[in-house]
Amino acid sequence: MSQPTTTHKYTTTGLDSRKLGMWIFLATEVMLFSSLISGFLQMQARSPAGANHVLNIPLTAVNTFILICSSLTVVMALSAIQDGDQKKLRTFLLATLALGATFLGIQIIEYRHLIVGEGFTPAGSLFGAGFFTVTGFHGFHVFIGLIWCAWLILQAVAGRFTAAEHMRVEIFGLYWHFVDVVWIILFTLIYLL
């Protein structure tokens, strides 16, 4: 009697190997951002007092809210597909893509204003070098997330997700929530302290 085959691989912990792989990847990302943040804090401590006076805190607070809202839409997308609702899955993934793109667009506008309008560049000060490095790495992670989200939307349109098979949406959610948590930490350390 043959055993049914499954396309899912599970670890000895009972976790789907794809999910465990994402958790391991996120652990390495925690190490990367911890190093970047500690380097930024060292640079900030060596910069003149008030070096962050050129930053637009209200605009970035709105941008932070937008990114937090995108985490909510990811949760709603996952919930929708767990309920088997293909239309809501696509809608919430599109909302995530739009909110993430808005966040990145506002960050680009802020960079342009800082560099062109204020003359605040990475080469201008240690604070500037740290600021552009840390926020730039985060922006790159958002960009990767947007590409991933767009790919998920194409997969959703093709009907590749079901109530029983939605792990790729869940794994994307882990990544996106990580990116959001990192931004909340960066916003607090760079803009508010």
LINWO-V792442 format. One record per residue. N is the residue number from 1. PHI is phi in degrees with one decimal (none if undefined). PSI is psi in degrees with one decimal (999 if undefined). OMEGA is omega in radians with two decimals (999 if undefined). Layout:
{{N:PHI:PSI:OMEGA} {N:PHI:PSI:OMEGA}}
This chain:
{{1:none:124.4:-3.08} {2:-85.7:145.5:3.10} {3:-82.9:144.3:3.08} {4:-66.0:139.3:3.12} {5:-92.2:149.3:3.11} {6:-126.4:147.9:3.12} {7:-87.0:-6.1:-3.11} {8:-94.8:137.9:3.07} {9:-106.3:130.8:3.13} {10:-116.2:146.2:3.12} {11:-85.6:174.9:3.11} {12:-65.7:-15.7:3.10} {13:-81.4:-10.3:-3.09} {14:91.7:-4.9:3.11} {15:-80.6:144.7:2.99} {16:-59.9:133.6:-3.07} {17:-61.2:-29.6:3.11} {18:-67.1:-40.5:3.13} {19:-68.3:-43.1:3.10} {20:-61.9:-40.9:3.09} {21:-59.3:-40.9:3.12} {22:-66.3:-40.7:3.12} {23:-62.7:-39.3:3.10} {24:-66.2:-43.4:3.09} {25:-59.8:-44.4:-3.14} {26:-64.1:-32.2:3.07} {27:-62.8:-39.2:3.09} {28:-68.5:-34.5:3.10} {29:-67.2:-35.8:3.06} {30:-60.3:-42.8:3.12} {31:-64.2:-42.3:3.13} {32:-61.1:-52.3:-3.10} {33:-69.0:-30.6:3.06} {34:-62.7:-41.6:3.10} {35:-65.4:-45.1:3.13} {36:-62.7:-43.4:-3.12} {37:-66.6:-42.0:3.12} {38:-65.9:-37.0:3.06} {39:-64.1:-42.1:3.10} {40:-60.9:-45.0:-3.12} {41:-62.6:-35.4:3.06} {42:-64.6:-44.2:3.13} {43:-65.2:-40.6:3.14} {44:-62.6:-40.3:-3.14} {45:-65.3:-26.1:-3.11} {46:-94.9:-4.2:3.12} {47:-86.6:160.9:3.09} {48:-60.4:149.5:3.14} {49:-57.0:140.8:3.10} {50:73.5:24.2:-3.12} {51:-64.3:-19.7:-3.11} {52:-90.4:14.6:-3.11} {53:-63.5:-18.8:-3.12} {54:-86.5:-8.4:-3.08} {55:-77.4:142.2:-3.13} {56:-93.6:91.6:-3.07} {57:-65.7:-45.0:3.13} {58:-60.0:-43.3:3.13} {59:-62.9:-43.1:-3.12} {60:-71.1:-29.8:3.05} {61:-64.6:-42.4:3.07} {62:-62.8:-42.7:3.14} {63:-62.9:-37.6:3.08} {64:-63.7:-43.0:3.10} {65:-60.6:-40.7:3.11} {66:-60.9:-44.3:-3.13} {67:-67.0:-38.4:3.08} {68:-62.9:-40.5:3.09} {69:-61.6:-33.9:3.12} {70:-67.0:-29.0:3.05} {71:-67.2:-38.0:3.09} {72:-62.8:-41.8:-3.13} {73:-67.6:-30.6:3.05} {74:-65.8:-43.8:3.10} {75:-60.4:-42.4:3.14} {76:-66.4:-36.4:3.10} {77:-63.8:-46.2:3.13} {78:-63.4:-44.2:3.11} {79:-60.5:-40.1:-3.14} {80:-62.2:-46.3:-3.10} {81:-73.4:-29.4:3.05} {82:-64.0:-28.6:3.05} {83:-87.8:-1.1:3.13} {84:80.0:17.1:-3.09} {85:-93.9:95.3:-3.10} {86:-63.6:-41.7:-3.09} {87:-63.6:-45.8:3.13} {88:-66.1:-36.2:3.07} {89:-56.2:-51.3:-3.13} {90:-62.3:-42.5:-3.13} {91:-61.2:-47.4:-3.10} {92:-72.4:-32.2:3.04} {93:-66.8:-40.1:3.07} {94:-62.7:-40.7:3.10} {95:-63.0:-40.5:3.10} {96:-61.2:-45.2:3.13} {97:-60.9:-45.2:-3.13} {98:-64.8:-43.4:3.14} {99:-67.1:-41.9:3.10} {100:-63.7:-40.9:3.11} {101:-66.3:-37.3:3.09} {102:-63.0:-45.1:3.10} {103:-56.3:-49.5:-3.11} {104:-64.7:-38.7:3.10} {105:-61.5:-43.2:3.12} {106:-66.3:-37.0:3.09} {107:-63.7:-39.4:3.10} {108:-64.8:-42.1:3.09} {109:-61.0:-42.5:3.12} {110:-62.9:-45.1:3.10} {111:-57.6:-46.1:-3.12} {112:-60.4:-45.2:3.13} {113:-62.6:-43.1:-3.12} {114:-64.7:-44.4:-3.07} {115:-76.0:-50.2:-3.07} {116:-81.7:-47.0:-3.05} {117:-78.4:-36.9:-3.05} {118:-107.8:-12.0:-3.08} {119:68.8:22.5:-3.13} {120:-91.1:107.7:-3.05} {121:-125.1:166.2:3.08} {122:-61.6:-30.8:-3.11} {123:-83.7:-10.1:-3.04} {124:-76.4:-29.0:-3.11} {125:-162.7:165.6:3.05} {126:-63.8:-39.0:3.11} {127:-60.7:-43.9:3.13} {128:-62.5:-42.1:3.12} {129:-62.0:-46.1:3.13} {130:-66.2:-42.8:-3.12} {131:-59.5:-53.0:-3.09} {132:-67.4:-32.8:3.13} {133:-67.2:-52.6:-3.06} {134:-68.1:-48.3:-3.12} {135:-70.1:-30.6:3.09} {136:-67.1:-43.0:3.08} {137:-62.1:-40.8:3.11} {138:-64.7:-44.6:3.11} {139:-59.3:-37.5:3.08} {140:-62.3:-40.2:3.11} {141:-65.4:-37.7:3.07} {142:-63.7:-43.6:3.13} {143:-59.0:-45.0:3.08} {144:-60.5:-42.0:3.10} {145:-62.0:-36.5:3.11} {146:-67.0:-40.4:3.08} {147:-62.8:-44.5:3.13} {148:-61.7:-44.1:3.14} {149:-62.5:-42.5:3.11} {150:-61.7:-40.5:3.10} {151:-63.4:-41.4:3.10} {152:-63.1:-37.9:3.11} {153:-62.0:-44.7:3.10} {154:-60.9:-40.9:3.09} {155:-65.1:-38.7:3.13} {156:-66.3:-41.3:3.10} {157:-61.3:-35.3:3.13} {158:-78.9:-2.2:3.11} {159:74.4:29.8:-3.07} {160:-82.1:-6.9:-3.14} {161:-112.5:143.7:3.10} {162:-137.2:175.9:3.08} {163:-62.2:-28.9:-3.14} {164:-90.1:-24.7:-3.09} {165:-126.5:91.8:-3.12} {166:-140.7:16.4:-3.07} {167:-58.2:-35.2:-3.13} {168:-64.1:-33.8:3.08} {169:-69.5:-42.0:3.14} {170:-63.7:-42.3:3.13} {171:-65.1:-41.2:3.06} {172:-59.4:-41.3:3.12} {173:-58.7:-40.9:3.10} {174:-59.9:-46.0:3.13} {175:-61.8:-47.2:-3.07} {176:-65.0:-40.1:3.11} {177:-65.8:-37.1:3.08} {178:-59.9:-47.3:-3.14} {179:-59.2:-40.0:3.12} {180:-66.4:-44.3:3.14} {181:-62.6:-42.1:3.10} {182:-59.4:-42.2:-3.13} {183:-64.6:-40.0:3.13} {184:-60.5:-40.9:3.09} {185:-64.6:-46.0:-3.14} {186:-63.0:-44.5:3.14} {187:-58.9:-43.5:-3.14} {188:-65.2:-48.6:-3.07} {189:-71.9:-39.6:-3.03} {190:-86.2:-46.6:-2.99} {191:-92.6:-32.4:-2.99} {192:-101.6:-24.2:-3.12} {193:-98.9:999:999}}
